Amino acid sequence: MSISENLKFFKNELPEKVSLVAVSKTKPLENLQEAYTFGQRIFGENKIQEMTEKWQLLPKDIEWHMIGHVQTNKVKYMAPYVSLIHGVDRLKVWSEIHKQALKNDRIIPCLLQVHIADEETKFGFSADEIKEIITHNTLLEFPNAKVVGLMGMASNSNDQDKVRAEFKGLRKLFDSANEMGCDFEVLSMGMSGDYTIGIEEGSNMVRVGSKIFGSRNY
Ligand SMILES: *Cc1c(COP(=O)(O)O)cnc(C)c1O
């Protein structure tokens, strides 16, 4: 299947309210160009340097989403143009995004990453930490790194019930946050292997790489 055929599949497959982030990390410019020509405008990358190179070379109406773990000292390179940062997983990076957004006279939309998998290697706040962030009014401290929702990655597991339970927990936290007075709009959960479950559990943004561009060679 070609990239445009895959995108066409997703266009038909996804409910209207669900945004598709085409995860193009490691993929060459021609692949992104093909997706762009087909109408895709949201691309997700996990390395700031790679994303910045692609941003420089591709049309400026693309929305660039940083989906990976962010190193504090590199935030400045994406601050001028990034559309959404999914992986805000600690106060230090959140505060740096706020600082760099101010410098660029921007408000950068962000998602707080929540640790929902049982794997040590995945980053993110715990559900309790998210609730503390809300009750302690930390959201008001970094207004230029504006939190518009939550993101989570489920365990890399074939156990669908487990994945579903993790997504359900994140959805519950998302709803609680809004009941506590937040106005979160984006719930980013689901990738190539689990986007169907993500959507069933309330996701409105899926991050799909290999099901669009094919498998990655690192
Ligand atoms: C790579 C990546 C994806 C996409 O993964 P696929 O399985 O190829 O769809 C989604 N989210 C994050 C955070 C990623 O790092």
The ligand as a Tripos MOL2 file, in Angstrom:
@<TRIPOS>MOLECULE
LIG
   15    15     1     0     0
SMALL
NO_CHARGES

@<TRIPOS>ATOM
      1 C1          6.7310    6.4990   17.1530 C.3       1 LIG1
      2 C2          5.5840    6.9780   17.9670 C.ar      1 LIG1
      3 C3          4.2670    6.8140   17.5120 C.ar      1 LIG1
      4 C4          3.8880    6.0880   16.2340 C.3       1 LIG1
      5 O1          4.1530    4.7370   16.3400 O.3       1 LIG1
      6 P1          3.5650    3.6880   15.2690 P.3       1 LIG1
      7 O2          3.4550    2.4240   16.0440 O.co2     1 LIG1
      8 O3          4.5440    3.6190   14.1640 O.co2     1 LIG1
      9 O4          2.2480    4.1960   14.8340 O.co2     1 LIG1
     10 C5          3.2530    7.3510   18.2890 C.ar      1 LIG1
     11 N1          3.5040    7.9910   19.4390 N.ar      1 LIG1
     12 C6          4.7490    8.1740   19.9000 C.ar      1 LIG1
     13 C7          4.9470    8.9050   21.1730 C.3       1 LIG1
     14 C8          5.8330    7.6670   19.1910 C.ar      1 LIG1
     15 O5          7.0770    7.8360   19.6710 O.3       1 LIG1
@<TRIPOS>BOND
     1     1     2 1
     2     2     3 ar
     3     2    14 ar
     4     3     4 1
     5     3    10 ar
     6     4     5 1
     7     5     6 1
     8     6     7 2
     9     6     8 1
    10     6     9 1
    11    10    11 ar
    12    11    12 ar
    13    12    13 1
    14    12    14 ar
    15    14    15 1
@<TRIPOS>SUBSTRUCTURE
     1 LIG1         1 GROUP 0 **** ****
